Amino acid sequence: MSGMSIENHAIIGDLRTTALIALNGTIDFLCWPRFDSPSIFASLLEPEAGAFELAPVLEGGRSTQFYIPDTNVLLTRLLSHEGVSEISDFMTPAPQDPEQRLVRRAKAVRGNVRFRMRCAPRFDYARVGHEAYMLTDYIVLFQQAGTAHPALRLCSTVPLRIENGAAVAEFELAANDTATFILDGVTTVHNIALEDHWSAEAFKATTTYWRDWVGRSTYHGRWYEQITRSTLALKLLTSAEHGSMVAAATFGLPEDPGGVRNWDYRYCWIRDASFMVYAFMKTGHKEEATAFIRWLHERRMEAQPGEARLRVLYGIDGRKITTETDLEHFAGYRDSRPVRIGNLAEEQLQLDIIGEVMDAIYHADDYCERLSTEAWKAVTEGIDWLCLSWNQPDESIWEVRGGRRHFLYSRLMCWVAFDRAIRLAERRALPGRIAVWVRERDAIYRDIHENFWNAEGQYFVQYKGGDMIDASCLLMPLMGFIGDHDPRWQSTLKAVGDSLVDDSHVYRYHVVLGDNEDGLTGLEGTFTMCSFWYVECLARSGDLLQARFLFEKMLSYANHVGLFSEEIGPSGEHLGNFPQAFTHLALIRAGQYLNRALTQHEKSN
């Protein structure tokens, strides 16, 4: 295995796929050619699953890693008494380059530096073999055995050789000299790496692309760098071709090291992507929001007659995800097995997703592109279906595998679905069964206050008939269901603080060692998205000092390049898939609200 912890990674991408690069310069996770394609490098999860190593041969060196400001171009700097070297990594963005290319440049900054490069892909999650061929002294072609799967090509500016199916190079650079390696899917003998200035121009063009994209942001408040890095991370998780957005870049990274909570997040969850739409809109990136709403409409149009609800998740191209498979030959990150690909959450009923979708549509209609007649017809069909379906149990936001329940969160988001549909119809004078929708919305309101309220504890419970509290209740004021200063909400917020908050961290619900109500064994870390929701709720309740303190504390748990995974473990380590969209969109939302509230507070004083 690469030996690097989750947090010791950065990410690059081209809006088709992403690669994780460890602090030692190794690419130890890359699915090719798309986010949800099989892996070619996955040594983060299994030592024999492929890696792309590039590093100086130095004694006692140390490394740092950082992005060129306002870009997704990465520099890994390695320092020792023998010399200083840098590795720059980037992928040429899909809108700029029809060919898919991963570019790695090694440079000696001070002194003469020896480097070693080893590119060892393992196709199809390391389940099949491959052949490696020398096309020239500077080009190696990797071909998956026995299939017509597209080949991979490695071009270099230094001579290559083949060792055990890997391309290897050992070379020395004098100060200011560089060597370039380009991984692509082209099979010709034309070596683009040897073209004069190609890599320098590609570096400049990629840097310019990302800076131009960031330049369209409308956010210029406090914590600009952290919020900008989060928007750049979200952008990397979007598909330029389709408009869809993946929940995270990886599969199999554990919520509980050594445990079974190891899922595949490389798909488009309707819930996560709908929340991402809001984050993009609020930072001025309307194109991404509009593209996803169009993709969403395409999925609705593909539904079978009488099938009113969207699926929980899709492949990035809109295909159905119908399997969940264990990679039994993978050792797993820190012995966390099984390592799963695919996701059976697709089979679940998650009623809440209609609420997230309607909230995204409602805001997109205002900020971005007006909803079309066909799209509104699809909306009304979905809302009419919900009239008959909201009062049933489901698996809800946490995708529990212990059986369906009447969850508060799903009930809340069904209320949101009706509320946003009513508001949109009234704002645009659109046709619909408004009176029926109002009746159902109000019925849900009464149901939540009557059947999900724990009078003894003075808080809203996780599910009907239960007594546990769940951090997803933090969305109640954020979605406009209850006032920020409503006594019921204030006592619920206090209950969250007393029961689920650990310093600045928030658990999503109680998990104990052994069997849990979510149907899984083992423990998990604190859920970082919930920590940022808690910050926003504190700010909305007027406790700006504490909200700011906790927000800035949480920012300190980002890794060295400002990225977050899904959870934070007991010793501050990152857990779960990485980087995680949910975490970064919650950071953006909390930061923006807190910035606005602090500015208003300062003006009033």
C-alpha positions in Angstrom: 0.0 0.0 0.0 1.1 3.6 -0.5 1.5 4.0 3.3 0.0 7.5 3.2 -3.0 8.4 5.4 -6.1 9.8 3.7 -5.3 13.3 4.8 -1.9 13.2 3.3 -3.3 13.5 -0.2 -4.2 16.3 -2.6 -6.4 15.9 -5.7 -6.2 17.0 -9.3 -8.7 16.4 -12.1 -10.0 17.3 -15.6 -13.8 17.3 -15.1 -13.8 13.7 -16.4 -12.0 12.0 -13.5 -9.7 12.8 -10.6 -6.4 11.5 -9.2 -5.1 11.5 -5.6 -1.5 12.4 -5.1 0.2 11.6 -1.8 2.7 13.8 -0.1 5.5 11.5 -1.3 4.6 12.3 -4.9 2.8 9.0 -5.7 -0.5 8.9 -7.5 -2.1 6.1 -5.6 -5.7 6.5 -6.7 -7.0 7.1 -10.2 -10.1 5.7 -12.1 -9.8 6.0 -15.9 -11.2 7.5 -18.0 -14.2 8.6 -15.9 -14.9 9.1 -12.2 -16.9 5.8 -12.0 -14.7 3.8 -14.4 -12.5 0.9 -13.0 -9.3 2.0 -11.3 -5.9 1.9 -12.9 -4.1 3.1 -9.8 -5.4 2.1 -6.4 -2.5 1.3 -4.1 -4.2 3.4 -1.5 -6.4 0.4 -1.0 -4.3 -2.5 -2.2 -0.5 -2.6 -2.7 -0.8 -4.5 -5.9 -3.5 -2.4 -7.4 -1.2 0.1 -9.3 0.6 3.3 -8.7 2.4 6.1 -10.5 5.5 6.9 -8.5 7.7 10.0 -9.1 10.1 11.2 -6.5 13.7 12.3 -6.0 16.2 9.8 -4.6 17.1 11.8 -1.5 18.3 10.9 2.0 16.3 12.3 4.9 14.1 14.5 2.9 10.8 16.1 3.8 8.0 17.1 1.6 5.4 19.9 1.3 2.4 20.1 -1.0 0.4 23.1 -2.1 -1.8 24.4 -5.0 -0.9 27.2 -7.2 -3.4 29.8 -5.7 -6.9 29.7 -7.2 -6.2 26.6 -9.2 -6.2 22.8 -9.1 -2.6 22.7 -10.2 -0.5 20.9 -7.6 3.1 21.3 -6.5 4.8 18.8 -4.4 8.2 20.1 -3.1 10.8 17.7 -1.7 13.6 19.2 0.4 16.8 17.7 1.7 20.4 18.8 2.3 21.3 17.2 -1.1 18.9 19.5 -3.0 15.4 20.8 -3.6 13.0 19.4 -6.2 9.5 20.0 -7.3 6.8 17.9 -9.0 4.0 19.7 -10.7 0.8 17.7 -11.4 -2.2 18.6 -13.4 -4.8 17.3 -15.8 -5.7 19.3 -18.9 -9.4 20.4 -18.3 -12.0 18.7 -20.5 -13.4 22.1 -21.9 -9.9 22.9 -23.2 -8.4 19.6 -24.4 -10.4 16.9 -26.2 -7.6 14.4 -25.4 -7.4 13.2 -21.8 -4.0 13.9 -20.3 -2.4 13.6 -16.9 0.9 15.7 -16.8 3.7 15.2 -14.3 6.8 17.5 -14.4 9.8 16.9 -12.3 12.2 19.8 -11.7 15.5 20.3 -9.9 15.2 23.6 -8.1 18.6 23.5 -6.3 21.5 21.2 -6.8 21.7 18.1 -9.0 18.9 15.8 -8.1 18.4 12.1 -9.1 14.8 11.0 -9.7 13.1 7.7 -10.0 9.8 7.2 -11.9 7.6 4.1 -12.0 4.3 4.0 -13.8 2.6 0.7 -13.0 -1.1 0.6 -14.0 -3.3 -2.3 -13.0 -6.5 -2.5 -15.1 -10.1 -3.1 -14.0 -9.5 -2.8 -10.2 -6.3 -5.0 -10.7 -8.6 -7.9 -11.8 -7.0 -8.5 -15.2 -3.5 -8.5 -16.5 -1.9 -6.3 -19.2 1.0 -6.1 -21.6 3.5 -3.2 -21.8 5.2 -2.3 -25.1 8.0 0.0 -26.0 6.8 2.1 -28.9 10.0 4.2 -28.8 12.7 4.8 -26.2 10.4 7.5 -24.8 6.9 5.9 -25.1 5.4 2.9 -23.4 2.0 1.5 -24.3 -0.1 -0.4 -21.7 -2.8 -2.7 -23.1 -5.3 -4.6 -21.0 -5.0 -8.3 -21.8 -7.6 -10.0 -23.8 -9.9 -7.1 -24.4 -10.4 -4.1 -26.6 -10.3 -1.7 -23.7 -8.6 1.5 -24.7 -4.8 1.5 -24.1 -2.9 3.8 -21.9 0.2 5.6 -23.2 3.1 7.1 -21.2 5.2 9.7 -23.0 8.4 11.0 -21.5 11.3 13.4 -22.1 13.7 10.9 -20.6 14.4 7.3 -21.7 12.1 4.6 -20.4 12.4 0.9 -19.8 9.9 -1.8 -18.9 10.2 -3.8 -15.6 7.5 -6.3 -14.7 4.9 -4.6 -16.7 5.7 -1.1 -15.4 7.4 1.8 -17.1 10.5 2.8 -15.2 13.0 5.7 -15.5 16.0 6.8 -13.5 17.5 10.1 -14.3 19.4 13.1 -13.0 18.5 16.7 -13.4 20.7 19.8 -12.9 19.3 22.9 -11.3 16.4 24.3 -13.3 16.2 21.3 -15.6 12.8 19.5 -16.0 11.5 16.1 -17.1 8.0 15.6 -18.3 5.7 12.5 -18.2 2.3 12.5 -19.9 -0.2 9.7 -19.4 -3.0 9.6 -22.0 -5.1 7.3 -24.2 -3.5 8.0 -27.5 -1.8 5.1 -29.2 0.4 6.9 -31.8 4.2 7.2 -31.7 4.0 11.0 -31.8 5.5 12.1 -28.5 3.8 15.3 -27.4 6.1 15.5 -24.3 9.1 16.2 -26.6 7.4 19.0 -28.4 9.0 22.4 -27.7 7.3 24.2 -24.8 4.2 21.9 -24.9 4.2 21.1 -21.2 5.0 24.7 -20.2 2.1 25.9 -22.4 -0.3 23.3 -21.0 0.7 24.3 -17.5 0.0 27.9 -18.3 -3.3 27.1 -20.0 -4.5 24.9 -17.2 -3.6 27.5 -14.6 -5.4 30.2 -16.6 -8.5 28.0 -16.9 -8.8 27.5 -13.2 -8.1 31.2 -12.3 -10.6 32.4 -14.9 -13.2 30.0 -13.3 -12.4 31.3 -9.8 -12.6 34.8 -11.1 -16.3 34.4 -11.8 -17.0 33.8 -8.1 -19.1 36.4 -6.4 -17.7 35.6 -2.9 -15.1 37.9 -1.5 -15.7 37.8 2.2 -13.9 36.3 5.2 -12.2 32.9 4.8 -11.9 33.5 1.1 -9.1 31.0 0.6 -10.9 28.2 2.4 -14.2 28.8 0.7 -12.5 29.1 -2.7 -10.6 25.9 -2.2 -14.0 24.2 -1.3 -15.6 25.5 -4.5 -12.6 24.3 -6.5 -12.9 20.8 -4.9 -16.6 20.8 -5.8 -15.8 21.8 -9.3 -13.4 18.8 -9.6 -16.3 16.5 -8.7 -18.4 17.7 -11.7 -18.6 16.2 -15.1 -18.1 18.7 -17.9 -19.6 16.3 -20.4 -22.8 15.4 -18.5 -23.4 18.1 -15.8 -23.7 15.5 -13.1 -21.7 15.6 -9.8 -20.2 12.8 -7.8 -20.4 12.6 -4.1 -16.7 11.9 -3.6 -13.7 11.0 -5.7 -13.0 7.6 -4.2 -14.4 4.2 -3.2 -13.6 2.0 -0.2 -12.0 4.5 2.2 -13.3 3.6 5.7 -15.5 5.4 8.2 -14.2 3.0 10.8 -10.6 1.7 10.1 -10.6 -2.0 10.1 -14.4 -2.1 9.9 -17.1 -2.7 7.3 -18.3 0.9 6.6 -16.5 1.2 3.3 -18.6 2.5 0.4 -18.3 3.6 -3.2 -19.1 7.3 -3.6 -18.1 7.8 -7.2 -21.7 8.3 -8.4 -24.2 11.1 -8.6 -26.4 11.1 -5.6 -29.4 13.2 -6.3 -29.3 14.6 -2.7 -25.7 15.5 -2.7 -25.7 17.1 -6.1 -28.8 19.1 -5.3 -27.1 20.6 -2.3 -24.0 21.3 -4.5 -26.3 23.3 -6.9 -27.1 25.6 -4.0 -23.3 26.0 -3.2 -22.5 26.8 -6.8 -25.3 29.3 -7.1 -24.4 31.1 -3.9 -20.8 31.5 -5.1 -21.8 32.8 -8.6 -21.1 29.7 -10.6 -24.5 29.4 -12.3 -23.3 27.3 -15.3 -22.7 24.3 -13.0 -26.1 24.7 -11.4 -27.9 25.0 -14.7 -26.0 22.0 -16.2 -27.1 19.8 -13.3 -30.7 20.9 -13.5 -30.8 20.0 -17.2 -29.1 16.6 -16.4 -31.8 16.0 -13.7 -34.6 16.8 -16.2 -33.1 14.2 -18.6 -33.2 11.6 -15.8 -36.9 12.4 -15.1 -37.7 12.1 -18.8 -36.1 8.7 -18.9 -38.4 7.4 -16.1 -40.9 4.7 -17.0 -44.6 5.6 -17.3 -46.0 5.8 -13.8 -42.6 6.0 -12.2 -42.7 9.4 -10.6 -39.7 9.3 -8.4 -36.1 9.8 -9.2 -33.6 7.1 -8.4 -31.4 7.7 -5.3 -28.2 7.7 -7.4 -26.9 7.3 -11.0 -23.8 6.8 -12.9 -22.3 10.1 -14.1 -23.8 9.4 -17.5 -27.2 8.8 -16.1 -27.1 5.0 -16.2 -28.6 2.9 -13.4 -26.3 1.5 -10.7 -27.7 -1.9 -9.9 -24.9 -3.9 -8.2 -22.6 -3.7 -5.2 -19.5 -6.0 -5.4 -16.8 -6.8 -3.0 -13.2 -6.6 -4.3 -12.1 -9.6 -2.3 -8.5 -9.3 -3.5 -8.1 -5.8 -2.0 -6.6 -5.7 1.5 -8.3 -2.4 2.1 -7.1 0.9 3.6 -5.7 -0.1 7.1 -7.2 -3.6 6.7 -10.7 -2.2 6.2 -12.8 -4.8 4.3 -14.8 -5.4 2.3 -13.8 -2.9 -0.3 -17.0 -2.3 -2.3 -17.7 -1.0 -5.8 -21.2 -0.1 -6.9 -23.8 0.8 -4.3 -27.0 -0.9 -3.3 -28.4 2.3 -1.8 -29.9 2.6 -5.3 -32.5 0.0 -4.2 -33.6 2.0 -1.2 -36.5 4.3 -0.8 -35.2 7.8 0.2 -38.2 10.1 0.1 -36.1 13.1 1.2 -34.5 13.5 -2.3 -37.6 15.1 -3.7 -37.2 17.9 -1.2 -33.5 18.5 -2.0 -34.4 18.5 -5.7 -37.3 20.9 -5.3 -35.1 23.3 -3.2 -32.5 23.2 -6.0 -35.0 23.8 -8.7 -36.7 26.6 -6.8 -33.5 28.5 -6.3 -32.1 27.7 -9.8 -35.4 29.1 -11.3 -34.6 32.3 -9.5 -30.8 32.6 -9.9 -30.1 30.7 -13.1 -32.4 29.4 -15.9 -36.2 29.5 -15.8 -37.8 26.1 -15.6 -39.2 24.9 -18.9 -42.8 23.8 -19.5 -41.8 20.2 -19.8 -39.7 20.4 -16.6 -42.6 21.9 -14.7 -44.8 19.1 -15.9 -42.3 16.6 -14.5 -42.2 18.5 -11.2 -46.0 18.4 -10.8 -46.0 14.6 -11.5 -43.4 14.1 -8.8 -45.2 16.3 -6.3 -48.5 14.6 -7.0 -46.8 11.2 -6.5 -45.5 12.5 -3.1 -49.0 13.4 -2.0 -49.7 9.6 -1.9 -46.3 8.6 -0.7 -44.8 10.9 2.0 -46.4 9.1 4.9 -44.4 5.9 4.7 -41.1 4.7 6.1 -37.9 4.8 4.2 -34.1 4.6 4.6 -33.6 8.4 4.5 -30.4 10.5 4.3 -28.1 8.0 6.2 -29.1 5.1 3.9 -29.6 2.8 6.9 -29.4 -0.9 6.3 -31.3 -1.9 9.4 -34.8 -1.5 8.0 -37.1 1.4 7.1 -38.5 3.9 9.6 -40.5 7.1 9.6 -37.5 9.4 9.8 -37.7 13.0 10.7 -35.3 14.1 8.0 -37.4 12.5 5.2 -40.6 14.0 6.6 -38.9 17.4 6.8 -37.7 17.3 3.2 -41.1 16.1 2.0 -42.4 19.3 3.6 -39.7 21.2 1.7 -40.8 19.6 -1.6 -44.4 20.7 -1.2 -43.3 24.2 0.1 -41.0 24.9 -2.8 -43.4 23.6 -5.4 -46.1 25.9 -4.0 -43.8 28.9 -3.9 -42.6 28.3 -7.4 -46.1 27.9 -8.8 -47.2 31.1 -7.1 -44.2 33.0 -8.2 -44.4 32.0 -11.8 -48.2 31.5 -11.9 -47.7 27.9 -13.0 -50.6 25.4 -13.1 -50.8 22.6 -10.5 -53.0 21.2 -7.7 -51.9 23.9 -5.3 -54.7 23.4 -2.8 -53.9 19.7 -2.5 -50.2 20.5 -2.1 -50.9 23.1 0.6 -53.1 20.5 2.4 -50.3 17.9 2.3 -47.6 20.4 3.4 -49.6 21.5 6.4 -50.4 17.8 7.3 -46.6 17.1 7.4 -46.1 20.2 9.5 -48.6 18.9 12.1 -47.2 15.4 11.9 -43.7 16.6 12.7 -44.8 18.7 15.7 -47.1 16.0 17.0 -45.3 12.7 16.3 -41.6 13.7 16.3 -41.5 15.9 19.3 -40.1 14.5 22.6 -42.0 16.5 25.2 -39.9 15.1 28.1 -36.5 15.9 26.5 -37.8 19.0 24.5 -36.3 18.0 21.2 -37.2 16.5 17.8 -36.4 12.8 17.6 -34.7 10.9 14.8 -37.7 8.8 13.9 -41.3 8.4 14.9 -41.5 6.4 18.1 -37.8 6.8 19.0 -36.0 8.9 21.6 -32.7 9.4 19.9 -31.6 12.7 18.4 -30.1 13.0 14.9 -27.9 15.8 13.6 -29.9 15.9 10.4 -32.5 17.9 12.4 -30.1 20.8 12.0 -31.6 21.3 8.6 -35.0 22.3 10.1 -34.2 26.0 10.4 -31.9 26.0 7.4 -34.7 24.8 5.2 -37.2 27.3 6.7 -39.4 24.8 8.5 -38.9 26.4 11.9 -37.8 29.8 13.2 -34.2 30.2 14.4 -35.5 31.5 17.8 -38.5 29.2 18.1 -38.4 27.7 21.7 -38.8 24.2 20.3 -35.8 24.7 18.0 -33.7 26.4 20.7 -34.2 23.4 23.0 -33.5 21.0 20.2 -30.3 22.8 19.3 -29.3 22.6 23.0 -30.0 18.9 22.9 -27.8 18.4 19.9 -25.0 20.3 21.7 -25.4 18.2 24.8 -25.8 14.8 23.0 -23.9 14.9 19.7 -21.3 17.7 19.9 -17.7 16.8 21.0 -15.7 20.1 21.1 -16.2 21.4 17.5 -17.2 18.1 16.1 -20.7 16.6 15.6 -21.7 13.0 15.4 -24.6 12.4 13.1 -26.2 10.0 15.6 -25.2 7.7 18.4 -23.2 4.7 17.3 -22.0 2.1 19.8 -19.6 -0.8 19.5 -21.7 -3.8 18.4 -25.1 -3.9 16.6 -26.5 -0.5 15.7 -29.9 0.7 14.5 -28.4 1.6 11.2 -27.9 -2.1 10.5 -24.0 -2.0 10.6 -21.4 -3.0 13.2 -18.5 -0.9 14.3 -18.0 2.8 15.1 -17.5 5.9 13.0 -16.0 9.3 13.4 -17.7 12.7 13.7 -19.6 13.8 10.5 -17.9 17.0 9.3 -20.9 18.2 7.3 -22.9 18.1 10.5 -20.3 20.2 12.2 -20.7 22.9 9.7 -24.5 22.7 9.9 -24.2 23.2 13.6 -22.1 26.3 13.1 -24.7 27.8 10.8 -27.5 27.0 13.3 -25.5 28.7 16.1 -25.0 31.8 13.9 -28.7 31.9 13.0 -29.6 31.7 16.7 -27.5 34.8 17.4 -24.4 33.2 19.0 -22.0 34.6 16.5 -19.0 34.5 18.8 -19.3 30.7 19.4 -20.2 30.0 15.8 -17.1 31.8 14.5 -14.9 30.0 17.1 -16.2 26.6 16.1 -16.1 27.4 12.4 -12.5 28.4 12.5 -11.7 25.5 14.7 -13.2 23.1 12.1 -11.2 24.8 9.4 -8.0 23.8 11.2 -9.0 20.2 10.7 -8.7 20.5 6.9 -5.6 18.8 5.6 -2.5 20.6 4.3 -4.2 21.7 1.1 -7.6 22.6 2.6 -9.5 19.4 1.8 -11.8 17.3 4.0 -13.0 13.8 3.8 -16.4 12.7 5.2 -15.5 12.3 8.8 -12.9 13.1 11.5 -11.6 10.3 13.7 -10.8 10.3 17.4 -7.2 11.4 16.8 -8.0 14.0 14.2 -7.4 11.7 11.3 -9.6 11.9 8.2 -12.0 9.0 7.6 -14.3 8.1 4.7 -14.2 8.9 1.1 -12.1 11.9 0.0 -12.6 14.7 -0.8 -16.2 14.7 0.1 -18.7 17.0 -1.6 -21.1 17.1 1.3 -18.4 18.4 3.7 -17.2 21.2 1.4 -20.7 22.4 0.4 -21.6 22.6 4.1 -18.4 24.6 4.7 -19.3 27.0 2.0 -22.8 27.5 3.2 -21.8 28.0 6.9 -19.0 30.3 5.9 -21.1 32.5 3.7 -23.9 32.8 6.3 -21.5 33.5 9.1 -19.6 36.1 7.1 -22.8 37.9 6.3 -24.0 37.8 9.9 -20.7 39.1 11.2 -20.7 42.0 8.7 -24.3 43.0 9.6 -23.4 42.8 13.3 -20.4 45.0 12.9 -22.4 47.6 10.9 -25.2 47.6 13.6 -22.6 48.3 16.3 
